[in-house]
Amino acid sequence: MNKITEWFLEQKPLNIFLLSLLGIPIYFWIFSIIYQLDKKRNENQSSIKKLIVGLLTIYPIVYFILFIGFFFNLFSGNSFDIFDLILPFHLTAMLCGFILMILGANSYGKYEKEKGYKTYESVGVFFMLWFYIVGIWILQPNLNKYINE
């Protein structure tokens, strides 16, 4: 787990941006922010927090893969409305993504405050994670520096 999360945070912003266009790697990137910055702060992560962050990361990925399968099934001639079935799972995946962004923003903000760096407010980091197309270009160079410390 450590090598994967370090790999994500050592990449250039362009690489992360191109990976994020696939949809799934953005969740791994946010997970890497939480995992590595909490580890750098020497915060003893409880097993409950690790489990929650892991589930918040895995659920949207599994949902995305299953949704693609359901989407192709829609074109195979089934007449029932699949979107009514998927809606609760979709909303849950969105909620998981937002909670993951909140935790990532908090980890980033706490790390910067603890190290005495120029600090973005957690709300600002949250919006940079949410609108990751812009946020990657701002946050990733700082993350590269933080990981190499």
C-alpha positions as semicolon CSV with decimal commas, in nm:
position;residue;x (nm);y (nm);z (nm)
1;M;0,000;0,000;0,000
2;N;0,282;0,235;0,086
3;K;0,454;0,207;-0,253
4;I;0,131;0,263;-0,446
5;T;0,036;0,572;-0,250
6;E;0,388;0,713;-0,278
7;W;0,382;0,650;-0,653
8;F;0,064;0,853;-0,692
9;L;0,202;1,147;-0,498
10;E;0,542;1,147;-0,673
11;Q;0,394;1,185;-1,021
12;K;0,393;1,504;-1,224
13;P;0,061;1,691;-1,236
14;L;0,019;1,604;-1,605
15;N;0,039;1,231;-1,530
16;I;-0,220;1,257;-1,253
17;F;-0,441;1,469;-1,476
18;L;-0,428;1,216;-1,759
19;L;-0,495;0,929;-1,519
20;S;-0,787;1,114;-1,365
21;L;-0,959;1,130;-1,702
22;L;-1,016;0,756;-1,664
23;G;-1,233;0,825;-1,359
24;I;-1,114;0,562;-1,116
25;P;-0,756;0,680;-1,034
26;I;-0,881;1,003;-0,879
27;Y;-1,008;0,803;-0,582
28;F;-0,666;0,641;-0,540
29;W;-0,504;0,985;-0,558
30;I;-0,724;1,123;-0,280
31;F;-0,667;0,805;-0,076
32;S;-0,292;0,855;-0,125
33;I;-0,316;1,211;0,005
34;I;-0,491;1,094;0,322
35;Y;-0,267;0,792;0,378
36;Q;0,071;0,955;0,314
37;L;0,012;1,292;0,479
38;D;-0,131;1,133;0,793
39;K;0,168;0,900;0,797
40;K;0,408;1,195;0,755
41;R;0,238;1,372;1,045
42;N;0,305;1,061;1,256
43;E;-0,063;1,037;1,327
44;N;-0,149;0,695;1,458
45;Q;-0,431;0,599;1,232
46;S;-0,679;0,379;1,404
47;S;-0,785;0,068;1,225
48;I;-1,137;0,210;1,210
49;K;-1,019;0,518;1,017
50;K;-0,819;0,300;0,779
51;L;-1,123;0,080;0,724
52;I;-1,354;0,377;0,665
53;V;-1,114;0,546;0,423
54;G;-1,059;0,215;0,245
55;L;-1,433;0,156;0,207
56;L;-1,487;0,514;0,093
57;T;-1,226;0,453;-0,176
58;I;-1,333;0,106;-0,286
59;Y;-1,711;0,155;-0,301
60;P;-1,715;0,415;-0,584
61;I;-1,466;0,208;-0,782
62;V;-1,674;-0,109;-0,753
63;Y;-1,987;0,089;-0,830
64;F;-1,824;0,240;-1,140
65;I;-1,731;-0,103;-1,274
66;L;-2,077;-0,244;-1,204
67;F;-2,244;0,062;-1,357
68;I;-2,054;0,009;-1,680
69;G;-2,184;-0,348;-1,685
70;F;-2,541;-0,233;-1,621
71;F;-2,505;0,037;-1,884
72;F;-2,409;-0,215;-2,152
73;N;-2,691;-0,440;-2,032
74;L;-2,931;-0,153;-2,099
75;F;-2,852;-0,169;-2,469
76;S;-2,898;-0,544;-2,487
77;G;-3,276;-0,514;-2,510
78;N;-3,391;-0,538;-2,148
79;S;-3,699;-0,324;-2,108
80;F;-3,706;-0,256;-1,732
81;D;-3,576;0,076;-1,609
82;I;-3,230;0,006;-1,472
83;F;-3,175;0,364;-1,360
84;D;-3,433;0,334;-1,081
85;L;-3,234;0,041;-0,951
86;I;-2,899;0,219;-0,977
87;L;-2,997;0,558;-0,828
88;P;-2,944;0,470;-0,457
89;F;-2,607;0,314;-0,534
90;H;-2,509;0,618;-0,739
91;L;-2,601;0,859;-0,461
92;T;-2,406;0,647;-0,213
93;A;-2,101;0,652;-0,441
94;M;-2,128;1,030;-0,468
95;L;-2,152;1,061;-0,090
96;C;-1,843;0,841;-0,051
97;G;-1,656;1,064;-0,294
98;F;-1,751;1,381;-0,107
99;I;-1,654;1,235;0,230
100;L;-1,323;1,120;0,083
101;M;-1,261;1,474;-0,046
102;I;-1,340;1,619;0,297
103;L;-1,097;1,380;0,466
104;G;-0,832;1,454;0,202
105;A;-0,874;1,829;0,250
106;N;-0,846;1,791;0,627
107;S;-0,531;1,580;0,600
108;Y;-0,372;1,829;0,361
109;G;-0,464;2,129;0,575
110;K;-0,346;1,968;0,899
111;Y;-0,015;1,867;0,740
112;E;0,052;2,218;0,611
113;K;-0,040;2,380;0,941
114;E;0,177;2,139;1,138
115;K;0,478;2,200;0,914
116;G;0,423;2,577;0,906
117;Y;0,375;2,603;0,531
118;K;0,154;2,845;0,344
119;T;-0,182;2,703;0,431
120;Y;-0,489;2,669;0,220
121;E;-0,807;2,649;0,418
122;S;-0,960;2,304;0,421
123;V;-1,258;2,440;0,230
124;G;-1,027;2,564;-0,045
125;V;-0,852;2,229;-0,068
126;F;-1,191;2,054;-0,074
127;F;-1,296;2,258;-0,376
128;M;-0,960;2,192;-0,542
129;L;-1,017;1,819;-0,492
130;W;-1,374;1,847;-0,613
131;F;-1,274;2,040;-0,926
132;Y;-0,969;1,823;-0,963
133;I;-0,899;1,943;-1,317
134;V;-0,765;2,264;-1,163
135;G;-0,674;2,123;-0,821
136;I;-0,426;1,871;-0,956
137;W;-0,214;2,148;-1,103
138;I;-0,208;2,336;-0,772
139;L;-0,186;2,054;-0,517
140;Q;0,033;1,794;-0,689
141;P;0,357;2,001;-0,698
142;N;0,320;2,060;-0,324
143;L;0,248;1,692;-0,265
144;N;0,562;1,599;-0,459
145;K;0,762;1,825;-0,229
146;Y;0,597;1,692;0,087
147;I;0,655;1,328;-0,002
148;N;1,023;1,384;-0,080
149;E;1,089;1,552;0,258
